Amino acid sequence: MDIIRKYYEPDLKKVMRIWYDGNLEAHDFIPTEYWDRNFGYVSRLIPRAEVYVYEIDGKVVGFVGVDEGYINGLFVDKDYRGMGIGTRLLAYLSDFYDVMELHVFENNLGAVRFYENRKFIKIEEEINEDLGEVEYKMFYKKPREEE
């Protein structure tokens, strides 16, 4: 059975594994040391953030972190990608947020296409100060329902 639910403390180890592996796979243009350096910091932030996990038969296979409509990250375990989990997580958030924003690296082509296919538009291009990589700021506004 598939469910989306709020993150709770026992999820941390699996969420961090998905975060770490997903970043290494999606960002081969960023040194591994960057993710190693940030692992502890992110693992301390996750329990205090608004995070929702996607669970299949009791196993956490994806998650999304959001702050007032700003998506801090959306990750799906590599063995479960292409099954619509990321799309369902975004749809879940759109029940709470009419407007969402995020940043995605220009070189993360799969993520850029993913968000564009879900009606996010690029509104800015900027340089990530830590890495010197180009990032897109992307924006989504939920369509008004026809009356």
Secondary structure, DSSP 8 states (H G I E B T S, - for coil): -EEEEE--GGGHHHHHHHHHHHHHHH-TTS-HHHHHHHHHHHHHHGGGSEEEEEEETTEEEEEEEEETTEEEEEEE-GGGTTSSHHHHHHHHHHTT-SEEEEEEETT-HHHHHHHHHTT-EEEEEEE-TTT--EEEEEEEE------
